[in-house]
Amino acid sequence: MLPHRSFAAVLLATLMSLVCAGADPGEWISLFDGKSLAGWRAAEHPDTWSVNEGCLVASGKRSHLFYDGDVANHDFRNFELIAECKTEAAANSGIFFHTRYQESGFPEAGYEVQVNNTHRGSGNYRELKRTGSLYAVRNIYQPCVQDGIWFPVKVKVTGNRIRVWVNGYPTVDYLQPADPIRKDTRSNRVLSSGTIALQGHDPGSRVAYRSVSIRILADDANSEDEPRVSSDGYGTDVKTMDQFAGAYIPVIDCHVHLRGGMTVEKAMDRQAVTGMNVGVLKNLGEGWPIETDQQLQEFIDSVDDRPVFVGVQVNDRGWHKKHSPQLLERLDFVLADTMIMPMPTDDSPPVKLFQPDQFTIEDPEAWMLRYVKHNLRVLSEPATILANPTWLPDAVADQYDELWTDQRMRTIIEAANANHVALEINAGSGYPHERFIRMAKSMGAKFSFGSNNFDDVPHDMTRCLEAITKYGLTKKDMYVPGAD
């Protein structure tokens, strides 16, 4: 127990801090008066920052604007913060928290929430992390807001839990482990306490903040104050995901069907808690959920402002000639597979090869010659991902090594590379096999990951995550929709 005098001093200090803040705990407080830089301190190149039309504006050389005002003596631990932002084309910015003033360079302490919709990096470095990322810890690769339009970014810190929302949609729900994995250069990117800072990244990045408001929460605020969707069952160990994020390796499941109870809301929650980005899709083709342009437009409109990639899985050949080019252009990716093929001859109606009672294969080698040609036709259409490459129907699956010769594999990989089609490593099917993956990597192919869910229960992505380490996959090996 504290001595009486010490307790009184602590109480007085607490009351004084609240008086300085001009608010009771839990009340929203503006950190920006709308007319001046009062309470803020710019580092490195102060001229980068100005107040224009009631907004904090960054336009110039690298400079970080640190809150240095009276609210909580600019030392925040648990809090909610909302900043209204607007970026111009190719702008890069960020919101730092639990940081501290430094004269130059990028803030070393605390976390950064990325504010970047279209900035592509410079020189040999390609920037892929978009608005709503917890930079290099939980990266978001799909821009869900546009340059030139105001949007809110919300950050909430309670205990070891960090949450981020953009336009009201969750992007991050991160539980920092006791000993998080960080690069040596980012060893201080951990929770503690500290101030808020806004980033002016470079002379080509112009960004405005018209409001920055904070709500201070109790120091003992519970990280479980609101229910958190479980991350169990996905195989996404938090330290493994930290390691991949720190190495800037995009981990994206581009095969999440909105069916069987799976919704875009559940997909966003899954992305936020696991750190694995999500691409949602529906099947397109005759007899599938999307048959008409109206259905395609309704699907895109229902999900295209969310922080997830949006695509379709095509099931008919010639699909790109049957739908509006303008609608297809709005898709982030198109996934195709080779599981529907004319049988028994090229002139026959298409058959679902995953339904073994619909066909027979009397001569596997002769069928394989036709099947390779079928693969090449699929790859000649403007899809961006080939799902389950080298897949074989059950009738001949036990002859994989005999039917998929090295030359046939090379033929498929060459066609995929020539047509800019990524090759999926599927989490559950076991396709493609190791020999194909190693060959594809050596030939410069791009890879994607896929769960291919039929419901809304967790799907174990361990095979995909282990592939990163097993095959030495890096940022340059991974497919990111819209990045190329």
C-alpha positions in Angstrom: 0.0 0.0 0.0 1.3 3.5 -0.8 1.9 5.9 2.1 -0.9 8.5 2.5 1.2 11.3 1.1 2.3 9.4 -2.0 -1.3 8.3 -2.7 -2.4 11.9 -2.4 0.3 13.0 -4.8 -0.7 10.3 -7.3 -4.4 11.3 -7.0 -3.5 14.9 -7.5 -1.4 14.1 -10.6 -4.3 12.1 -12.0 -6.8 14.8 -11.5 -4.4 17.4 -13.0 -4.0 15.3 -16.1 -7.8 15.1 -16.5 -8.1 18.8 -16.0 -5.4 19.4 -18.7 -7.3 17.0 -20.9 -10.4 19.0 -20.4 -12.4 15.8 -20.2 -13.4 12.8 -18.1 -12.1 9.4 -18.8 -14.0 7.8 -21.7 -14.9 11.1 -23.4 -13.8 11.7 -27.0 -11.2 14.5 -27.2 -10.0 16.3 -30.3 -6.2 16.4 -30.6 -6.4 19.0 -33.5 -8.0 22.4 -33.1 -8.8 22.7 -36.8 -6.8 25.9 -37.2 -3.2 25.5 -36.0 -0.4 23.1 -35.2 -0.8 23.8 -31.5 -0.1 20.6 -29.5 1.9 19.1 -32.4 5.6 18.9 -33.0 7.0 18.3 -36.5 10.4 16.5 -36.9 13.1 16.5 -39.6 11.4 18.8 -42.2 8.8 20.9 -40.3 7.8 22.8 -43.4 6.2 19.6 -44.7 3.3 20.2 -42.4 0.7 23.0 -42.6 -2.9 23.7 -41.7 -5.0 24.3 -44.8 -8.8 24.6 -44.9 -9.1 23.2 -41.4 -6.9 20.2 -42.1 -3.5 19.0 -41.1 -1.7 18.6 -44.5 1.5 16.8 -45.3 3.2 17.8 -48.5 7.0 17.7 -48.7 10.1 15.9 -47.6 9.8 13.2 -44.9 8.5 14.5 -41.6 6.5 13.0 -38.8 4.1 15.1 -36.8 4.1 14.1 -33.1 1.3 15.0 -30.8 3.0 16.9 -28.0 -0.1 18.4 -26.3 -1.7 18.3 -22.8 -4.1 15.5 -23.3 -2.9 12.7 -21.0 0.5 14.4 -21.2 0.7 12.9 -24.7 1.3 9.4 -23.2 -1.5 7.0 -24.2 -1.7 3.3 -23.3 -5.2 2.0 -23.8 -7.3 4.2 -26.1 -9.6 4.5 -29.1 -8.5 6.9 -31.9 -10.3 8.0 -35.0 -8.6 10.0 -37.8 -10.4 11.2 -40.9 -7.9 11.0 -43.8 -7.7 11.9 -47.5 -4.9 10.8 -49.7 -4.0 12.1 -53.1 -2.8 9.8 -55.9 0.3 7.7 -55.0 0.4 9.2 -51.4 1.9 7.2 -48.6 1.3 8.1 -44.9 0.6 6.4 -41.6 -0.7 6.8 -38.1 1.8 5.8 -35.3 0.9 5.0 -31.8 2.8 4.1 -28.6 5.7 6.1 -30.2 7.9 9.0 -29.1 9.4 12.0 -30.6 12.6 11.6 -32.6 14.4 14.2 -34.7 14.8 12.2 -37.9 14.0 9.0 -39.7 11.0 6.8 -39.3 9.7 6.4 -35.8 11.4 3.4 -34.2 9.0 3.0 -31.2 5.5 1.7 -31.4 3.2 0.6 -34.2 2.2 2.1 -37.5 -1.2 1.9 -39.1 -0.7 2.2 -42.8 -2.5 4.9 -44.8 -1.7 4.1 -48.5 -4.1 3.3 -51.3 -2.0 3.6 -54.4 1.7 4.4 -53.5 3.8 1.8 -55.3 7.2 2.4 -53.7 10.4 3.6 -55.4 13.5 2.2 -56.9 13.6 -1.6 -56.6 11.2 -1.6 -53.7 7.6 -2.4 -54.4 5.1 -1.3 -51.7 2.1 -3.6 -51.4 0.8 -2.9 -47.9 -2.4 -0.9 -48.0 -4.5 1.3 -45.8 -5.5 -0.5 -42.6 -2.4 -2.6 -42.3 -0.6 -2.8 -39.0 2.7 -2.2 -40.8 4.9 -5.3 -41.1 2.9 -7.1 -38.5 -0.5 -7.6 -40.1 -0.4 -6.5 -43.7 -3.5 -5.7 -45.8 -3.0 -6.0 -49.5 -6.4 -4.9 -50.9 -7.0 -1.1 -51.0 -10.6 -0.7 -49.8 -10.8 3.1 -50.0 -10.0 5.6 -52.8 -7.7 8.5 -53.2 -9.4 11.9 -53.1 -12.2 10.8 -50.8 -12.4 11.2 -47.0 -12.4 8.0 -45.0 -12.1 7.2 -41.3 -9.4 5.0 -39.7 -10.1 3.8 -36.2 -7.6 2.2 -33.9 -8.4 0.6 -30.6 -5.8 -0.7 -28.1 -6.7 -2.6 -25.0 -4.1 -4.6 -23.2 -2.3 -6.8 -25.7 -5.0 -6.4 -28.3 -4.8 -4.0 -31.3 -7.8 -3.5 -33.6 -8.0 -1.4 -36.8 -11.1 -0.5 -38.9 -11.2 1.4 -42.2 -14.6 2.9 -43.2 -16.1 0.8 -40.4 -14.8 -2.5 -41.7 -12.3 -4.5 -39.6 -8.8 -5.0 -41.0 -6.8 -6.1 -38.0 -7.6 -7.8 -34.7 -4.1 -8.7 -33.4 -3.1 -10.2 -30.0 0.5 -9.4 -29.4 2.2 -12.4 -27.9 4.5 -12.1 -24.9 7.7 -12.3 -27.0 6.7 -11.1 -30.5 9.0 -11.8 -33.5 10.3 -8.6 -35.0 13.2 -7.8 -37.2 16.2 -6.2 -35.5 15.4 -2.9 -37.2 11.8 -3.1 -35.8 12.5 -4.5 -32.3 10.6 -1.6 -30.7 7.5 -2.2 -32.7 5.7 -3.4 -29.6 3.0 -2.3 -27.2 4.0 0.0 -24.3 2.7 3.6 -24.1 3.4 6.8 -25.9 2.1 9.4 -28.2 0.5 9.6 -31.6 2.3 10.6 -34.8 1.2 11.3 -38.4 3.5 10.6 -41.3 4.6 12.8 -44.1 6.4 10.1 -46.2 8.0 11.8 -49.2 7.6 14.8 -51.5 5.2 12.9 -53.7 2.9 12.0 -50.9 0.2 14.6 -50.1 -2.2 13.6 -47.4 -4.7 15.5 -45.2 -6.2 14.8 -41.8 -9.2 16.9 -40.9 -9.8 15.4 -37.5 -7.8 13.3 -35.0 -9.8 12.4 -31.9 -9.0 10.1 -29.0 -10.9 8.4 -26.2 -8.7 7.4 -23.3 -9.4 4.0 -21.7 -8.4 2.7 -18.3 -4.9 1.4 -17.9 -6.3 -2.0 -16.9 -8.8 -2.1 -19.9 -9.6 -5.7 -20.7 -8.5 -7.0 -24.1 -11.6 -9.2 -24.0 -13.9 -6.2 -23.5 -15.6 -7.2 -26.8 -15.8 -10.8 -28.2 -13.1 -11.8 -30.6 -13.7 -14.3 -33.4 -11.6 -17.4 -32.8 -8.4 -17.9 -34.9 -8.3 -21.6 -34.0 -8.4 -24.2 -36.8 -6.6 -22.2 -39.5 -3.0 -23.2 -38.7 -2.0 -19.6 -38.5 0.3 -19.5 -35.5 0.7 -15.8 -34.4 4.5 -15.9 -34.4 4.6 -17.6 -37.9 2.3 -14.9 -39.3 4.5 -12.2 -37.6 7.5 -13.6 -39.3 5.9 -13.7 -42.8 4.5 -10.2 -42.3 7.9 -8.9 -41.2 9.4 -10.3 -44.3 6.7 -8.7 -46.5 5.5 -12.1 -47.8 1.9 -11.8 -48.9 -0.2 -14.6 -47.5 -3.5 -14.5 -49.3 -6.2 -17.2 -49.6 -7.8 -16.4 -52.9 -10.2 -19.3 -52.8 -12.9 -18.4 -50.3 -16.3 -19.2 -51.6 -19.3 -17.3 -50.3 -21.4 -20.4 -49.8 -22.4 -22.8 -47.1 -22.9 -20.0 -44.5 -19.7 -18.2 -45.4 -20.3 -14.4 -45.8 -18.1 -11.5 -46.6 -18.5 -10.4 -42.9 -17.1 -13.7 -41.7 -14.3 -13.6 -44.3 -13.3 -10.1 -43.0 -13.3 -11.3 -39.4 -11.2 -14.3 -40.4 -8.7 -12.1 -42.1 -8.5 -9.7 -39.1 -7.8 -12.4 -36.5 -5.5 -14.7 -38.6 -3.5 -12.2 -40.6 -4.2 -14.2 -43.8 -5.7 -12.0 -46.4 -8.8 -13.2 -48.2 -10.1 -13.3 -51.7 -13.9 -14.0 -51.8 -15.6 -15.4 -54.9 -18.6 -17.1 -56.4 -18.8 -19.6 -59.3 -19.6 -18.1 -62.7 -21.1 -20.2 -65.5 -24.2 -21.9 -66.8 -25.9 -23.6 -63.9 -23.8 -21.8 -61.3 -24.6 -19.0 -58.9 -23.6 -16.3 -61.4 -25.0 -16.7 -64.9 -25.9 -13.2 -66.0 -24.3 -9.8 -66.0 -27.0 -8.6 -63.5 -26.0 -11.3 -61.1 -22.3 -10.5 -61.6 -22.9 -6.8 -60.9 -25.0 -7.5 -57.8 -22.2 -9.7 -56.4 -19.5 -7.2 -57.1 -21.6 -4.3 -55.7 -22.2 -6.3 -52.5 -18.6 -6.7 -51.6 -16.3 -4.3 -53.5 -15.9 -1.7 -50.8 -14.6 -4.2 -48.3 -11.0 -4.9 -47.4 -11.0 -8.2 -49.3 -10.2 -9.2 -52.9 -13.2 -10.0 -55.1 -13.2 -12.6 -57.8 -15.1 -15.4 -59.6 -14.3 -19.0 -60.3 -15.1 -19.7 -64.0 -16.6 -23.0 -65.0 -17.3 -22.6 -68.7 -14.9 -22.1 -71.6 -15.3 -18.9 -73.4 -16.6 -17.2 -70.2 -14.8 -13.9 -71.0 -16.9 -13.5 -74.2 -20.2 -14.0 -72.4 -20.0 -11.1 -69.9 -19.5 -7.4 -69.9 -15.8 -6.4 -70.2 -16.6 -3.5 -67.8 -17.9 -5.8 -65.1 -15.0 -8.3 -65.6 -12.6 -5.4 -65.2 -14.0 -4.7 -61.8 -12.9 -8.1 -60.5 -9.6 -8.4 -58.6 -8.9 -11.9 -59.8 -10.4 -14.8 -61.9 -9.8 -18.3 -60.7 -10.1 -21.2 -63.2 -9.5 -25.0 -62.9 -9.4 -28.0 -65.2 -12.0 -30.2 -63.6 -14.7 -29.8 -66.3 -13.7 -31.2 -69.6 -15.4 -32.7 -72.7 -15.7 -36.4 -72.4 -15.1 -38.9 -74.0 -13.9 -36.8 -77.0 -13.2 -33.1 -77.7 -16.5 -32.9 -79.4 -18.5 -34.3 -76.5 -20.4 -32.2 -73.9 -18.3 -31.1 -70.8 -18.3 -33.4 -67.9 -17.5 -32.8 -64.2 -14.4 -34.9 -63.7 -14.9 -34.8 -59.9 -18.0 -36.9 -60.4 -16.6 -40.3 -61.3 -19.9 -41.9 -62.2 -20.2 -39.5 -65.2 -17.3 -40.9 -67.3 -14.6 -43.6 -67.7 -11.0 -43.4 -68.7 -10.1 -46.5 -70.7 -6.7 -45.4 -72.0 -5.0 -43.1 -69.4 -2.1 -42.1 -71.7 -4.5 -41.1 -74.5 -6.7 -39.3 -72.1 -3.7 -37.5 -70.7 -2.7 -36.1 -74.1 -6.2 -34.6 -74.3 -6.1 -33.4 -70.7 -2.8 -31.5 -71.2 -4.4 -29.7 -74.2 -7.5 -29.0 -72.1 -5.2 -27.4 -69.5 -3.6 -25.2 -72.1 -7.0 -24.0 -73.3 -7.9 -23.1 -69.8 -4.6 -21.2 -69.4 -5.2 -19.4 -72.8 -8.2 -17.6 -71.4 -7.8 -14.4 -69.2 -7.9 -16.0 -65.8 -5.3 -15.0 -63.2 -5.1 -18.1 -61.0 -5.1 -21.8 -61.9 -6.6 -23.7 -59.0 -5.3 -27.2 -58.1 -2.8 -27.3 -61.0 -1.9 -30.9 -62.1 -5.1 -32.2 -60.5 -6.2 -35.6 -61.7 -9.6 -37.4 -61.3 -9.7 -40.3 -58.9 -9.7 -42.8 -61.7 -6.1 -42.0 -62.6 -4.8 -40.1 -59.5 -2.6 -43.1 -58.5 -0.7 -42.7 -61.8 0.3 -39.1 -61.1 4.1 -39.6 -61.6 3.6 -41.5 -64.8 1.1 -39.2 -66.4 2.6 -35.9 -65.2 6.0 -36.2 -66.8 8.5 -33.4 -66.3 7.9 -32.2 -69.9 4.2 -32.0 -69.4 4.7 -30.1 -66.2 7.1 -27.7 -68.0 4.5 -27.1 -70.7 1.9 -26.1 -68.2 4.2 -23.8 -66.2 5.4 -22.1 -69.4 1.9 -21.5 -70.5 1.0 -20.1 -67.0 4.0 -17.8 -67.0 3.3 -16.6 -70.6 -0.3 -15.7 -69.7 0.5 -14.3 -66.3 -1.5 -17.0 -64.4 -0.5 -17.8 -60.8 -0.4 -21.4 -59.7 -2.5 -22.2 -56.6 -1.1 -24.3 -53.7 -4.2 -25.8 -52.3 -4.6 -26.3 -48.6 -6.6 -29.5 -48.6 -6.4 -31.3 -52.0 -2.6 -32.0 -51.9 -2.3 -30.4 -55.4 0.1 -29.6 -56.9 2.7 -32.1 -55.8 6.2 -31.1 -54.6 7.9 -31.9 -57.9 5.7 -29.4 -59.7 6.0 -26.7 -57.1 9.8 -26.9 -57.1 9.9 -26.9 -60.9 7.5 -23.9 -61.1 9.5 -21.9 -58.6 12.7 -22.6 -60.6 10.9 -21.3 -63.7 9.8 -18.1 -62.1 6.1 -18.9 -61.6 3.9 -16.9 -59.3 2.0 -18.8 -56.5 -1.3 -18.3 -54.7 -2.9 -20.1 -51.8 -6.4 -21.6 -51.7 -8.7 -23.2 -49.1 -11.7 -24.0 -51.4 -14.2 -24.0 -48.6 -17.7 -25.5 -48.8 -18.9 -24.0 -45.6 -18.0 -21.4 -42.9 -15.9 -23.6 -40.6 -12.2 -23.0 -40.3 -10.0 -24.6 -42.9 -6.5 -25.6 -42.0 -4.0 -23.6 -44.1 -0.9 -25.4 -42.7 0.1 -26.9 -46.0 0.2 -23.4 -47.6 2.1 -21.8 -44.7 4.6 -24.6 -44.6 5.2 -24.2 -48.3 6.7 -20.7 -47.8 9.5 -22.2 -45.7 9.8 -25.5 -47.4 10.2 -24.0 -50.9 11.8 -20.8 -49.9 9.0 -18.6 -51.2 9.5 -14.9 -51.0 7.6 -11.7 -51.7 8.5 -11.9 -55.4 7.1 -15.5 -55.7 3.6 -14.6 -54.4 0.7 -13.4 -56.5 -1.1 -10.3 -55.2 -4.2 -9.4 -57.3 -3.9 -6.2 -59.1 -0.2 -5.7 -58.1 1.3 -6.5 -61.5 
